[in-house]
Amino acid sequence: MTAKRFAVVIFAVSLSFFCTGTHAATWIVTYPGPLYDGDERHEYPEAVLKLALEKTGVRFNMVPSKRIKYQSKALRQLRENIEVNVVWSMTDRQREDDLLPIRIPIAKGLIGWRVMLTHKNKPFYTKNVSSLADLLVYSPVQGIDWPDTKILQANGFNVIGAQNHSEAATLLSRQQADFYPRSVIEALSELQQEGADPDIRLKEGLALQYKAAMYFFVNKRNVTLARLLEVGLERAIEDGSFDELFYQYHGPMLKKLALEKITHFNLDNPLLPLKTPIDELKYWYVPGQFEALKKAAK
């Protein structure tokens, strides 16, 4: 038994004792609310958070914060232990220094698979891109404080900075950027959301890929909640309910994008923390995996 596995088992026993002794206790789990009504990006992380808490057997109440909208503020408030006690975000070294990560990638690494949104009138939309050198000619837009910005810059891109997602989308609509790399779990829903610019299109058959993980983070002093979430996630992975939820939300998108068939360029991620569990295969999505599972089930 590995040291990590042993620690999880010991905590699970402690957790069972805690729940028995404080049956009436209820965990209040507060997380950032959606950026706008109908923001589908929040649905999956909320569902994973709920699943993890359910698997522990504790009583809990999930409460979205109504005042915190943007990720940068949510992370700052979490660090200061104000208003929220759980935030999900792509990890980097600075965030792991400031906060306590639960190192289980809740989106199985899909946050590092980036497809490209672009304006239909930009030359990039119809340009044949056959190499990374071809792509480096064009300027992407990203949030100034997002880890992705530094990753793209480290790989040679001239990145146009935006204050937030809304401004990035506006710059793309105004044709002030060539493309907007979005994770595969975001791109299609953003194109289809109400009020989306109809001139923004998906660059078909092309993607970027770098090793990246979206984690739940808690305040550094909130060790008990971190262990609680870790135990819940591990139990969900072991009994298959985690993958069931993952494919429920992402299966149709993965089938449509067919990542195993498109051209993709691998980028280095210099921000990837050393403790990222890149060798734990159960945590990561492999292109074509969903299709293989469906065939095996028949």
N, C-alpha and C positions, 0 to 999 in steps of 0.2 A: 504494500500500500504506500503510495507516495505521501510526502509530507503534506502537500496541499489537500489530498483526499482525506488524510487522517484529521487535519484541522477542520474540514467540513463536517466529518462525522461527529467529532467532539462537539462542534458548535450545534449540530442538529440535536444531539442529546440534551445539551444545555437549553436549547430553544424549547424542546418539548417540556422540560422541567419548568421553564419560565411561563409557558402558556398555561400549564396546569395550575401553577401557583397564582397566576393573575388572570383568571378566566374572563374577568369583566374588562380588562385593559383593552383599549383600542388604539392601534397605531394610526395617527393622522399623517398621511403622506401627501405633501403639497408639492406640486410641480408646475412649471410654466404653462399657462393656458395657450390656446391656439392664437396665431397672429391675427386671424380674421375668421369670421363665420364660414364654415365649410372648408377650413384648412385641413385637407386630408393627410398632410404629413404627420399630424399628431396622432392619428388613429392607431397606427401600428405600435409605436412606442408605448402608448397608453395601454393597449391590449397586452403587451409583453409585461409591463409593470404589474398589471392586474393579475396575470397568470403567475408571475413569480411570487407575489404576495399570497395568492390562493394556495400555492404549493407548500407554503410554510405552515398553514393551519392557523395562523394568528388572525385575530379580528382586526380589520383595518377599514379606513375610510379615505378614499382618494379625492383630493380637492385641488382643482385647477386654480392657479392664481389669476386673478382678473387684471392685475396691474402690471405684471411683468410680461412683456411681449417678445422683445428681441433677445436673442441668445446671449449677447455680450452682457446685458444687464442681469439676466438670469444667473449667469456664472459668477458675476460679481456679488450678487445677493447671496448666492449659495456659499461663497467663500467667507462672507461676513456673517453667515448664519442668520439671514433676515428673510422672512416670508416664504421661501421655498426650502425644502430639505432633500429634494431629488431633482436632478436635471439630466437629460440625455444629450450627449454631444459627441462629435468626433474627437478622439483623443489626440493629444500631442504632449511633448515633454513639459511645457509650461503648465498645462492644465493638470497634469499628474503631480506636479510640484505643489500646486495651489490647492488641490482637492483630493478626495479619496475615490479612486476609480474602482468599479467592480469589473474586473478584466474578463468579461465574457461579451464578445461582440454581438449586440442584440439584433443586428441586421446581417449577420454572417459575412461581413466584409463588403456588402454591396455599396456602402458609402464610398468605397474607393473605385467603383466602376462608374465612369463619367461619360455620358453621352452629351452631345453638343446641340444647344438651341441657337438658332441664328435667324436673321431677318431674310425674308425671301428675296430682297433686292440686293443683298450683299453678294459680291463675287464668290465669297466662301461657300455659299449655299450650293452652287453648281460645280465648284472646283473639284477636280479629281485629286485626292490626297493619298499618296501611296507610301509616304515615309514621314517620320517624325520631323525631318528637316523641312518638308513641305508645309507641315502644320505650324512650325515655329515662325513662319512668315506672318501669321495672323495673330491678332491681339484678343485674348479672352478678357472677360470682366469677372471679378470675384469680390467678395466682401473684404474690406481692408483688414479686419481682425480675424478672418477665417484661416485655419491651418492650410487650406487648399491654396491660398494665395502664395504662401512661402514655398509650398511644394512645386507649384507651377514655375515660380521664379527660379528655384534651384535647378529646374530642368530646362531653363533657357527661354521661357515665355516672357514677353513684355505684357505684364498684367495691368489692366485698367482697374483701379480701385473704386469701390462703392461703399457707402456707409452701411447698407443692409440689402436684403433681397429685393425690396421694392425699388430701390434706386438702381440696382443692377439690371432689373427687368426694364426699367425706363431707359437706361443707357442703350440697351439692346434694341428697344423699339425705335429709338432715335438714330439708330445705326452708328452710334459712337463707339461700338465694340463689334468685333467680327463674330464672336460667338460667346456663349455663356455655358461653361461646363456644369452640368447638373448630375447628381447621382441618379442612377437608374430608378431608385425608389421615389424620386421627386419629379423627374422630367415629364412623363406622360400625363400625370394628374395635373401638373401646372399648365400644360398646353390645353387641357380640356376644361379647366375651371372657368366659372362664370366671370366675364369681364376680361378674359385673356386677349391679348393682341392677336387677331387672326393672321397677321403677317409674320408672326414668329413660327418657325418650323423646326422640325427635327432634322439634323444632318444624318441621313440614313447611312447605315453600314459602317459607322466609324465610332470608336470609343477610346478613352484613355483608361488606364488601370494602374492603380498603385495600392500597396498594402495599407489599409486604413481600417480603423475600428470605431464604431459608435458604442459608447458605454453609458451606463448609468453612473452618475457621479453623486457623491454626498459630501457634506462638510467633513474635514479631516478628523474632527472630534466625534463624529457620529459613527463610530466603529460598529456598534450593534446593528444599526440599520443596514450598513454595508454587508455585514455577515448574513443578515436576514435575506437580502436580495440575492446574494451569492448562492445560498442554500436553495432558495426557490428556483432560480434559473437552472442550477445543476439538476435538480429533481425533474424539472420540465424537459430538459435535454435527455435525461436518462429514460423517461417514460414515453418519449416521442411527441409529447404535446407541444413542445417548442417548435419542432419542425412542422408539425401540423398547422400551427398558427402562422408560421413564416410563409408556407406555401399557400395558405388560404388568402393571405394578403398580396403576396408577390408572384404567385404562380402564373396568372394571366399575363402580367407584364413581362416576366421572364420568357414566356412562350412567344410573345409578340416581338421582343427585341432580339431573341435568339443570339445571345452573346457568344455562343460557341461557334457561330458562323460568320461573324462580322470581323472586320479589320480592327485590331486594337493595338495601341502602343503602350508598353510598360514604362512607367516612370519610377524613379527613385523617390522614396519618402524619407528625407533626412530628419524629419520631426518624429518619426516613429519611436516611441519609448522602448528601451531595451527589454522591458518585462512584457511586451506584447506577446500573447501566446500563439505565435505564428506556426508552431509545430503541432498544435492541437487541432487535428483535421476536422473534428466534430464541430468546431466553432465557425467554419468557413464554407462559403458557397463555392462550388466548382461549376463552371459553365457546362451545361448539359446534364447536370445532376438531377434536376427536376424531371426531365424527360426520361432519364434512366430509371428513376424510382417509379414513375407511372407504368413503364413497360414491365418492370419486375412485379408490380402489383397485379397485373392482368393474368 
